Amino acid sequence: MPAHAPDTATDTATDPLGRERAHLSASRSALRAMREDVEALDIRDVTANWVNAIVLQAQIDDRIKALADLSHTPLFFGRLDYLHAPGAELAEGAEGEQFYIGRRHVHDADGDPMVIDWRAPVSQPFYRASKKDPQDVALRRRFGYTAGELTAYEDEHLSDPAETTAVSKLLQQEIERPRVGPMRDIVATIQPEQDEIVRSGLSGSVCVQGGPGTGKTAVGLHRVAYLLYAHRERLARTGTLVIGPNRSFLHYIEQVLPALGELEVKQATVDDLVARDGLEVRGADPAATAVVKGDARMAEVLRRALVSHVSEPAEPLMVVRGSRRWRVPTHELSEIVTELRTRDIRYGAAREALPRRIAHTVLVRMEHAGEAPDDRVQDAVARNAAVKAAVKQIWPQVEPAKLVLRLLSDAAFLAEHADGILSADEQKLLLWEKPFRTVKAAKWSPADLVLIDEATDLVERTHSLGHVVLDEAQDLSPMQYRAVGRRCTTGSATVLGDLAQGTTPWATRSWNEALTHLGKPDAAVEELTAGFRVPREVIAYASRLLPEISPGLAAVSSVRETPGSLTITHTQDLTPAVISACEAALTHEGSVGLIAADARVPELAEALLAAGLPYLAPGEETTAESRLTLVPASLAKGLEYDYVVLSEPAAIVSGEPDERTGLRRLYVCLTRAVSGLTALHTAPLPPSLT
């Protein structure tokens, strides 16, 4: 695979690199012209309606943003030269043509493409073609960039049997390139097994089990970008959502989709999804209580408690219309209530249907008496005071937060509806020591709001989106899975996670179980085991923990061998040694993360400032001037740094409720490094690491 360094020649006829630079320059000019065309649009020429004008202007503004030419983001990263061999299966529209593959589509003044979107069908062989299956590609060219300037290219002649296959140096350099700032897209480095997941259809849900450095988060984000390209009109109506574990993580990934031209995808945490106006999270549950509240059995307890509000009619109903009186006997009212209770509809929808059903019964009597009532009469009967009073008594309104408040406050009410579901000890764990009188006075915990969200859905159906991406899913409780699943009942989901990185007491035990709680039991489960980011030495060291934390799970096999990337040092004076290690890491190019047990963070923060080392908090964007981040172990998940300094592994383990969770937390922290890991300890290391 020949690689070509910069050439000083300027004659583009004899200088391939010069020709490619000329095409890049022309493509940038074409993109600028596309942007200027949109900026020149005058909405007054299109509509005089001010409402339409506001909507149209917003669409124009979004289009202008999507056409931004980011100086640090190359317009194209590859080229495909199609062969059109006789009898070969041709890619659509690719008969012997040449295509430049990039992050977005760019066309010239005549509408001819200068850069093809990486998501287009004609671009797929850039990721999938090989010597064994060239897919009619004669040549695949990769480009190398330095500070946004095209500086090298590398060719693969897929149809030439004489050329041997070698590891792409440009591909490897792009994967290993030091990073400062938020997470980047991986569109130039997507591997065939990743591409298959990215391009899987919208109708099916996918679960990706992937160890550290396998690119599962990036795969999930690129899948959203692909689906928006392939099904834009449908997803524009139904919406998309990316769900992450915390705000720091979401801030870290938030620039990936905009870099691909996708600006409309919302991001949230599970806590954001279940938040309710006027309900503030001011409490925290002990681990044992949180486990019970997160158990899927709570859904049935809530359902029982809700339907218990429906009562049997106690007396006949008398409806007065003018001079006539219409009587609905008790047994007919009971039949209506029973029928509504057996139907698969929400509590609120049934309550709304009840007066209409009663009114229909009255109208039947009117017709038998010779009258000819119409829909207006039925509406009037449904609004009759006697009917309203009966509905209020039989099927009262229920406020979800008040329902949960009563369950957590009233031992008798909880016992009645948890009978046969929760044990007496589990019920005791749920009850507040000092019950709160009102919803606003209650010290709600995050798990309580998930229960309220479940109760809300029992009353009124939750709006469903077209596609949801759920990252770091292994840490969700069954009730949290149900909360996410409600947001995609009519859509699909991409679930991303690693069972070995589950660090909550209710962490996922199996993906089949999790997907059932999510409402997607038929989702395809894919496993990524090839690591591209974490050095082989580092991931092999961390994988020593797998037999204890997740028996049977395959270890990640890293493709990157980086001698000297792992240093484990015992020291008698920990904090000064940590500061020295941070100073040494900062002499390298790229970002540096100092990860420590949460309890040690204040001490290290003070020591860093005393040493003249300013630091960032997780989620704050690193810059060339500020590259060091102080990371509590509890917030390390999903983040990456070029160099990691890990302080006192034993303290990270002991900071969790149990040893297994502590070892899983340590596994997460050990695998955040892209180029080098330095672990310092005074206390003995866990036995599996010694």
N, C-alpha and C positions, 0 to 999 in steps of 0.2 A: 504494500500500500504506500505509494510514493507521497511524501509530504513536501510542500514547497514553501520556503521562507520568503520574506519580502524581496522583491526584485527592484533594482534602481532604474530599470529601463522605463521609458515613457511612451514608446510606440506600442499602442494597444494592439496592433496587428500581429506583433511578435511577442507580446508580453501578456500571458493569460491573467496574471494577477492584476495587471493594469486594466484589462477588459472587465474583470469582476468589480474593481473599484469604480470604473466608469458606470457600470450597471447599478451599483449601490448609489452613486451620486444621482443618476437619472431617476432611480426609484424614489429617492428622498424628494426630488423635485416634483415628481408625479404625486406623491402623498401630500406635499404642500399645496399643490394645485387642487387636489380633491378637497382639502380642508378649506381652501379659499372659496371654492364653489359653494360649499355649504354656508360659510360665513356671509356670502353675498346674497343669500336667499332673503327676500323681503316677504314676511308673512302677510303684509297688506295686499300683496298680489294674489294671495291664496284664499283668504277668508276675512270677512268683516265682523264675524261673530267673536266677541271678546273672550268667551270661554274657549272656543276652538283655538283662538290665537295663543292663549296661555299654554294649552296642551302642546300645540305645534312648536312653540318657542322652546319648551322644555325638551322636546324630542330633538330639535336642532342643536340645542346646547349639549345634549348627551352625545350626539353624533360628532360634534366638534371635539369633544373630549376624547372620544374613541379614536379619532384620526390624529391625535397628538403624536409627534415624532420625538420619541425619547432618545436623547443623545447617547445614553449609556446602554440602550437596547437595540441591537442590530435589527435592521428590517428583514433580513433573511440570513439563515444559518446553513442552508444546504441547497443543492441543485440536483435534479434528476434529468438524465438524458435517456429518453426512451428509445429502444432498439427497433420495435415493430418487426420482430422476427417472424417469418412465415409460420403460420399455425399456432403462434403464441397467443395466450389469452391476454388481450390488451386492456389496460386501464382505460376507463371512460375518457374519451377526448384526448388520448395521448399517443396518437399515431406518429411515432418518431420525433416527437417534439421535446423541447427543453423547458423545464420548469424550475423556477427559484422558489424554495420553500421557506416561509417566514411566519411570523406571529399574526399577521393580518393580510388581507387582500389589498393589493395596490394595482391600479390600472392607469394606462396613459390616456392622452386626450382622445384617442379613438376608441377607448374602452377595452383595449387589448391588455391582458394581464401581464404585469411586470413581476409581481410576487404573488404566489398562491398561498392561501391560508392553509396552515398545517393540518386543519381538520377536514379539508376537502378530500374526496375519494382519490383524486389523482396524487395526493401527497402521501397516502398510506404506505406505498412501497419504500419511502424513505426510512420508515421504521421497521418494515417487515421483510424487505427483499434480502436475499442472501445468495451465496454461491450455489447452494442446493436448489433454491427457488428464487431466481432473479426477477421474476414477475415482469419480464420484458424490459428491465432496466439495463442499459448498457453501462452507464457510469453513475455512481453516486459520489457527489463532491460535498465535503464538509468544509466550512470556513472558520478560520480563527480570527478573533478580534482582540485588540488591545485598546482600552479606553474608547471603545466605540468605533475604532478605525479597523478596516479589514487588513490584516497583516499576513495571513497565510491561508493555504487551502490544502486539502488532502483528498486524493482520489481512490475510489475502489472500482475496478473494472469487473463488474459482476459477470459479464458474459465471456471474460477471457479465462479459459481454463489454465493458462500458464501462470497467471498471477496468483501468488499465495495469499491467503487471508492472514492479516496481522491485526493486532489490537490497535484501534484508532488512537493515535497520540492526541489529536485535537479533542476527541471525545473525552479522553481521560483528563486532559487539562481543564476542560470545561466543568467536569464533575468535581475536580479537586480545587478549582479556583477559589482563593480566599474570599470570604464574604464580609461585607460591612453593610449594615442596614437590615431591612426586613427580608423575609424569605423570598427567593427568586423562583421564577417558573423553571421547569425542566424540559421545556418543549424541544430544545435542541438535543436532549440526551435521553429521550424516552426509549426504553428497551422494548423488544418485541412482546415479552410477556406483560409488560405494563400497558402497551398499546392495545392489546386485546381487551383489557379491562376498560381502558379509557373509551374505546369505541363500541362497547356493548350497548345494546338498545335501551331505549327509554322505558319500555313496557315492563322490563324485568328489574328486580332489585339485586344488588351485588353486595357481598360481604368480603372484605379484604383483610385477611390475617397476615400481618407483616411485621417482622422484627425490626429493631433499630436500623436505620440507614437504608431500608429497602424502598423508600420513596412512596409509601402508602398515602401520606397526606397529599403530596404533589399529584399522585395518580387520581385521588378523589377530586381535587380542584380542577385538574385538566379534564376529567370526565364531565364536570359541570359545564366547562367551556365548550366541550365537544357537543353535549346535548343541546346547549343553547344555539349552536351553529346548525345542528341537524333538525331541531324541532323548535325553532325560534318563535313561530307564531303561537304554537300551543303553550309553551312555557311562559310566553309574555302574558297570556291570559291567566295561567294557573299559579305562576310564581315559583321561585327556587329559594332555598335557604341552606346556609352552611352553619352547622352547630359545632362549637368547640368547647373544650373543658373550662376555659377561663378567659378573661379579657386580655391577659398578657399573650396568650396563644393566638387569639383572634387578631390582635394588633400585629403580631409577627407574620401572619399569613395574608394580611389584608391587601397587599399590593400585587399578589400573584394574578388574580383575575383581571384587574385593570390593565396590567401589562399585556394581557392577551386581548384587550379591547372590550372586556365584559364589565360593565359598570353597574348593572341592575341587581346583582346577587346580594341579598341581605345576609348578615352574619349575626349570630346570637349564641348565648349559652343556654343550657337547659333552665337555669334560674331565670333568665330573661323570658323564656317561653311561658313559664307558669306564674310570672309576676302579676299581681293584681293591684289596681289603683286603690290606695288607702290601706293596703296591707304591707307592713314593713317587717322585714326579717330582722328580729332583734334577739332571737334565741338560738341555741345550739343543742342538739340532742347528743346524749351519750351514744357510743357506737352501738350498743345492744338495742337501744330504742330506735335508732336510725335504721337498723337492719329490719326490724319488724315493720316500721312505717314504709319501708321500701319494698316489702314483700308483696308479690302479686295477689296474695290472699286478701289484702286490704281492699281490693276492688270489689270483691263480693260483700265484704262488711259494709262498705259505703252504699252499695246497691240495696242491700237489705234495709239499711237505715233510712234511705230515701223513700223506698216504696212503702215503708211502714206508715208514712204520713197519709196514704190513701186509706179512707175508711169506707165501710159499707153504708149505703143509704139507710137512714133510720126511719124514714117516714115517706109517704107519697109526696109528689110535687104537684102543686096547684098553680096553673098559669092562667091569669086573667087577661082576656083580650076583648075590650069593649064590654058588651053585655054577656059574653060567653066565658065559661070557666072550663079549662081543660085539665084533666087529671092524669098524671103519669104514675102508675102504681109502683110500689117499692121494688117488686121483683123485676120490673122492666128496667128501672134505674140500675139495679144490681147486674143485670145482663149486660148493659152498656159498659159499666165499670169493668166487669170481668173481661169483656172482649178487648177493651183498651189495654188492660194490664197484660194480656197475653200477646199483644202485638209487639213487634220489635221496633218500637219507636221511643224517642226520648220522653222523659217525664214531662217536660214543658210542652212538647208537641201534643202529648196525650191530653194534657190539661186544656190546651187550646181547642182540641177536637171535641171535648166533652160537651160544652154548651151547644155546639152544632149538632151533635148526635141527639141530644135531648130535644132540640128544636125540630129535628127531622121527625122524631116520634110524635110530637104535637101536630106537625103538619099532616101526618098520615091520618090522625084522628079528624082533623079539619076536613080532609078530602072525603073521608067516610061519611061525614056529616053533610056533604053536598057543597062545601066551599071549594074555591079554586085558588089557594094561596100560591104566591110566587116566591122567588128568592128574597125579595125585600121583606116579605112576611117572615121568612125563616130567619133572616138577620135580626129582625126586630124581636122575635121570640128568644133568640140566643142572647140578646142584650137585656132581656126582661129581668127585673129586680129579683124575682123569685128564683129564676134560673141561676143568676149570678150568686145568690146566697147559697144555693144548693151546691154549686161547683166549689165555692170557697170552703164549704164544710166537708165535701167528699174528697176533693183533690186540691188541697191548699198549695199556695206558692211556697217554695223552699229556697232559701238563700244558701248556696253551697258552703260559704265560709261559716255560717251559723251551724250548719249540719256537722261540719268537722269540729267546730268548737264544742258542741254538745258531746260528741263521741269521746273527745279527749278530756272532758270535764265530768261527765256523768257516768259513774261506774255501772249503774244499773242499765242505762241505755246501751252502753258498749257491750255489756255482758249479754243482753238480749239479742243483739245483732251479730256478735262474734261467736255465739254459741256453736260449737262443733267446727269452728274455723281456727280460732286462736285459743291457745291454752290460757289458763288462769294467770300464769306467770307472764305470758306475753301481753295480756291485757293490762297487768299492773305496770309494765314498762311503758305502755302508751299513755296512761293517765297522768295529768299534771299533778304535782304535789299540792299546789295552790291553784284551784281553778280560776279562770278569768271570767269576768262577768260579761264583757262585750268583745266583739270582734276586733275593734280598734285597740283595746287594752291588752289583748293577748300578745305574748312574746312568741311569735311564729318562728319556726325553724325552716330551713330550706325544704326539708322533707314534708313539713305541714303544707306548704304551698303546692307541692306535687299532689297531695291528697285533695286539696281544694280544686285543683285543676281536673282531677278525675271526677269529682262530684259535679263540677261545672259541666263536663261533657255528658254526664248522665242526665242532666237537666236540658242541655241544649248542645247540639252537635257542633264539634270544633271544625273550623274551616280547614279544608285540606289543600295542600300545595301540590304542584306538579312533580317536584323532585326535592328531596332533602338529602344532604350529606351530613353524616354523623361521624365526627372524628373523635379519637380516644374513647371509643364506645365501651371498652372493657371496664370502665369505672362506673358505669351506670347501674342503678338498681332496677329491678323489674318494673317498678312503678314509673321510674323515669323513662324506661323504654316505651311504656304505654303512652306516656305524655308525648314523646317524639312521634310514635306511631300514629297518634291521632292527627298529626299534622301532615300525614301522607297516606291517608286511608284510600284515596282515589288516585294517588300518584305512586312513584317508586322511590327507592332509597339506595344510597351508597353508604355502607357501614364500614368504618375503618378502625382497626385496633390491633392490639397485641395482647393476648391472654397473659403473657409473662409480665406485662407492665401494669396489671391491675393492682391498684394501691388503695382501694377502699375496702372496708369490711364486707361490703356486699358485691365485690367485684365479680364479673361474669365468669362462670365456670365452664360454659361451652357456648359456641356460637349458635348452635341449633336451639338451645334454650333461649338465648337472647333474642334471636330472630322470631321465635314464637311470641314472646312478649311484645315485640315490635309490631306484630301483625303481618310479618313477611316470612312465614315458615318455609316458603318455596324458594327463597333467595339463593342464588348460587354462591357458594363459599370458595373463594380463590385464596391461594397462599403464595406470598412472595418470600422467597428464602435467599435471593441473591442480594447482597448488600453492596451499595455503590458509594456510600458516604463515610461510614465508620471504618477506620483502618482494620485490617485483618487481626493485628496483634491485640487491639483494644477489644473488638467484639469477641474474640476467642477467650480473652481473660474474663469478660463479663459473663460469657456463656457457661462458665463453671457453676454459676448459680442456678441454671435452668433445672437440673434434676430436683432441686429443693423447691423452687418456686412455681414450676409448671412442668411436671413430669410428662414425658412423651412429646413435648413440643420440639419441633426441629430447630436446631440452632441456625443462625444466619451464617451464610458462607460469603465472606466479603471478597470482592474481586480486587481490592486494593491492598497491596503489601507495602507497608511503610515502615522500614526499619527505624528503631528509635522513637516510635510514636507512643510508647507506653513506658512510664516511669513510676515505680512504686517505692516510696521512701519512708523509712521509719525515722522519727525525729523525737528528741526529748523536749524541744521548745517549739510547739506547733505553730502558734500565730506568727512569729518572725519568719519561720520557714515558709508559711503560706504566702506572706507578703513578698518574700524573695522569689518564690515561684511565679507569682503574678508579674513581677518586674521582668523576669526572664521571658515569660510568654509574650509580653508586650514588645519585645525586641523583634518578634516575628510579624509578618504581614497578616492582617485579618483580625477577627473578633476574638475576645477572650472572655470566658465565663468562669467565675469563681463560684462553685457550688458547695453549699454547706448545710448541715442540719439547721432547721428553722431557728432553734434555740441559740445557735452560735452566730447568727447573722448580725445582731447588734454589736457584739464584740469585734467581729471582723470589719464591720462598717467603720467603727472608731479607729481601728488599726490602719485601715486603708487611707483614711483622711490624714491621720498623723504621719503617714509615709508620703503624703503628697500625691496619692493616687485617687483622683476623682473616679466615681463609678456611677453606673446607671442601674435602674431597677428593671426587672424583667418586663418586656413589652416596650420599653423606651428604645427608640431607634438609635443604633450605634452609628457613629460617623468616623471619619478619618482622624478627628481630634479626640474622640471619646469612644474607646473600643472595649472598655472593661465593664462587665455587668456582674453585679453581686446577686446571686440567684439562691433563694431558699429552696431546699430540696423539694418541697411540696409544689413548687411552681416550675420545676425543670422539664416536666413532661412536654414533648413536642418541640422543644427548642433545640437549636444547634449552635455551636460555636466552633471556630477553627481550632482554638486551643482551650482546654478545660483544666482548671486546677481544682481538685476535689479534696476538701478538708474533712478529715476524720470519718472514714466510712462507718466505724462502729457507732458513732453518734447519730448518723442517719438511720441506721437500723433500729437503735433503741428509741428513736423519736416516734415510732409508730406503735399502735396498740398491741401488735403481736409480731413475732419474729418473721413469719412468712411475709407479712405485709412490709415489714422493714427491709427484708432482703429484696423484695420486688422494687421498693423505692430506690434501693442502692443500685439495682440493675439499670433502672432508668437513668440515674445520675452518671453511672459509668459509661453510658453509651451516647453522651451528648457531643462528643468530640469528633471533629472531621479530620483534623491533622495530627493532634497530639493530646495525650492525657497524662497529667501528673497528679498522682494520688499521694497525699501525705497523711501519716497516722502516728499517733502515740499509743493508743489502745490497740490490743491485738485485732487483727483482721478476722472476719468470719472464717471458720475452718475451711470452707470450700475454696477460698481464695488464697490460702497459704500454700 
